[in-house]
Amino acid sequence: MERAQIDAPYSLTTDQINFYRDNGYVHLHNVLPPVLLEAFRPHIGETVDKVTAGRRLPIEERSTYDRAFLQAMNLWTINDHIRQFVFGKRLARIATGLMGCEGVRIYHDQALYKEPGGGFTPWHADQYYWPVSNDNTITAWIPLQDTPLEMGPLAFCPKSHRFRSGRELEISDESELSLKEKLARFGLAEEAFDLGDVSFHSGWTFHRAGANKTSRMREVITVIYIDMDIKLVKPKNKDQVNDTQWWCPGVEIGEVIASPLNPILYSSRPE
């Protein structure tokens, strides 16, 4: 039953596709059954606990980045249940349809757990970190509980995927201060998530999240999808150098990012 649910098609509307392409993000409702998320949630949480156990300093002793969330990546390589979830075709098909490409690979998954009292996530654009040849990149943000505003759901600057300024900034206090000022006049799209909702945002869409003011952990897993034909380019910063080594092992500059860590998760291309 779980396999069928995470592979089942989701009917994207023309309005949803157009909204994503115009604004750089879209918040979709009732994408995954709550019972499905509740079934996978313990596997994700237990794995996050194991991965992050040795690096949990008291919140007041952490940097802004580390106060924002507990971070664990490529959990699909650690836990077979998480692999089943992350490799589901339902979300991968949505990502393909929103971007208008023929299929997607996984770049990596990422759990982002914001502890009670955890700080804000600074403004940033994900693709700063990614040494890729085009802009067909997208992140699915999947909360594992109802996420009210006081818990720190993801928030977006509409249409910011078209902005060039600020793309050189890694996530930091500097990015928060600089981008907060630059993006202020364009507005903030922030709303609560019900369990089962999923948002998708472009790699160049600027986004942030507020602090977790509740007594419960904000549990989120994300999946980053890339165009199945995207290629590795020469890194433009130190973080892209790291990404080349971590997420694209063995891939040479100019080659399609088709390493064992980047399998195709959905393709509409005839075999």
N, C-alpha and C positions, 0 to 999 in steps of 0.2 A: 504493500500500500504506500509506504513512504517513497519508494522509488518512483511509482507512478505519479505521485503528487509533485515531486520536485522535477519531473521531466515533462509534465503536462503543459500544453501550449497556454499562453496567456494572450487574450485578444487585445492587442494595442489598437487604439483608435487613431485616426488621422490627426485629431486635435491633440492627443497626447504626444505624438511624434513631432508635430509642428511646434508645440510648446517647448519640448526639449531642445529642438534645434534653434529656436528663437532665444531662449533664456539660458541655455547651458545646463539645465537641470530639470527634473520632473519628479514629483512626489506621487507615487501610485498607491492606491488603496486596495486592500484585500488581495495582495499578490500571493501570499503563502498562508495556508491554513494555520491558525494559532496552535492547534494540536500538533502539527508537524514541527513547529518551532520549539514547542515545549518538549518534544521527544529528543531533539538534537541539542537543546540548551545544556543539559548536564555534561555531555561529552565535550562541548566547547569550553564550558566553565572549568571543568577539571583539568583540561589541557592547558588553558591559560594559567591556572594556579601553578601547575608544574613548571611551566616555562618561565614565569615571572617570580617564582618564590625567592630566588636568591638576590633579587635586585629591588626589593620593596623598602626603600628608606622611608622614614616618617615624612608625611607630605610636606611639612614645613621645611625640611632639609633638601627638597628637590628643586630642580630648575623649573621654569615655567612649562617647558615641554613635558617634563616627567610628572608634573602635577596634573597635567591635562588628562592623562589616561595611562593605564597599564597596556602595553603593546606587545603582541605576539604574532609572528608572521609565518606564513606557509604551514599552517596547522594541518593541512591536508596530507602533508608528508609524514605526520606524526601519528595521526589517529584515523583509522579506516572509516569510522562513522562520519567524521568531519569531511573526509574525502568524498564520501557519497553525497553529502550536502553541497559542498563547493562545486562538484562536478555536475550538479543538476542542470538539465537543459532548459528548464523554464526561465531562469534568470539570464542564462547565456543567450537564449533566443530573443529575449526582450532587449538586451544590450545590442545585439546585432541589428534588430529592427530600428532602434533609436538612432544608431549611427549610420545606418544605411549601407553597411558593408555586407560581404557574403558569408562572414563567419568570424568567430572570435577564439582566441587562445586565452588562457589564464596568464596573467603577469605574476601576481601572487595574491593570496588571501591575507587578511589582517584582522585580528581581534583588537578592539579598542574599548577597554573597560574603564569607565570613569567612576572612580570610587566616591562614596559619600564624602562630601567636602572637597572633592577634586576640582581643580581650577578650570578656567576657560581654555579652549583650544584656539590659538591665535589664527588670524586670517592667513591663508596660504592658498596656493594652487598646486595640486599634486604633480603635475607634469614637469615641474621644476626638477624633479628627481629622476625622470625617466629618459634614457638615451634612445629615443625612438624616432622613426623617420616621418611620421605624419601625426595628425591630431585625432585619429580614430582611437581614442582611449576613453574608458568610462569606468566609473566605480559604482557598484551597488552597495548601498548602506542599509544594513538589515538589523534593526533592533530586535532584541530577544525578550522584550517586555513592552508594555505600554510606556511611552516616553513623553511625559508632559513637559511643558516649557521649563519648569524648575529643575528638571533632570539633565538639561543640556542637549537637546536634539540638534541635529545638524541644521545650519542656517546658511543661506546662499545670497550672493550678490547677483541679481538677475542680469543677464546679458554680459557678464564680466568675462566670459570665455572669448570675447572679441577684444578685450583690452590687452595692450602690449606692455604697458607700464606695470612694474611690480613682479614680472615673471622671473626676475633674477634673484628673488628673495626666498630663502629657505624659511621654514616655519620657526618662528622665534619671537622674542620681544620686539625686535626691529620690524619684523613683518607686521605684527599687530599694530604698532604705532604708525608706520608708514601707510599701510593699506587702509586702516581705519579712517584716516584723513582723506585719502584718495577716493575711497568708495562711498563715503558718507552720502553724497548727493544722489547716488544711484539706488539707495534703499536696501532693505534687508528683508529677505523672505524667510520667515521662521514660523514653524507651526508644530504642534504636537504630532506624535506618531502613535497610531493604534497598533497593537500587536498584529502582524500580518502586512503592514505597510512596508514599502521599500522605496527608497529614493535612488535615483541614478543621476550622476553629475559628470560632466566632461572633465578631462584632465586639466584644462585651463580655466575652469570655473573657480573663482575665488569663494572660499567658504570658511566657516568657523563654527564653534559650538560654545555655548555658555557653560558656566560652572554647574556642578551637580549639587543642588541645595537640598536634596532629599536624604533620607537615611538608607536608601537602597542603592546598590551598585547599578550603574547604567551599563548594560551588557549589549555590545554591538559586534557583529562580524561583518566585514566587508570583503567583496571580491572585486579585484581589478581585472578588467577585460581589455585586451588589445586586438585590433584588427588582425585576422589570421595571416595577412600578408605583410604586416609591418616589419621593418628591418631595424637592425641595430645601427646606430650612428656613433660617431666619435663623441665621447663624453664631453660635456661643456662645463662641468664643475666637479668638485670632489665627491659629491653625493652620487652623481651619475657614474663615476668610476666605481664606487661601491656597488651600485645597482647592477652594473655590468657583470661584476664578479658573483654577486649573490643570486640574482634572479635569471641570468642569461648565460649559465656556464657553458663554455665551449663554443659560443657563437662568435664569429668574426665580424668585424665592422663591414657593413654592407650586406650581410646575410639576413634572411628571414629569422626572426627570433623563434626558433623551433627546437629549443633544447628539450631534454627530458622533463624539465620543470615547467615547460610552456606548451602542454598539449592543447590541441583544438578541442574546445568544449561544445561547440555547435557550428555547423556549416550547412548552408543552403545550396552549396555548389554541387552540381551533379558529379557523381563519381566516375 
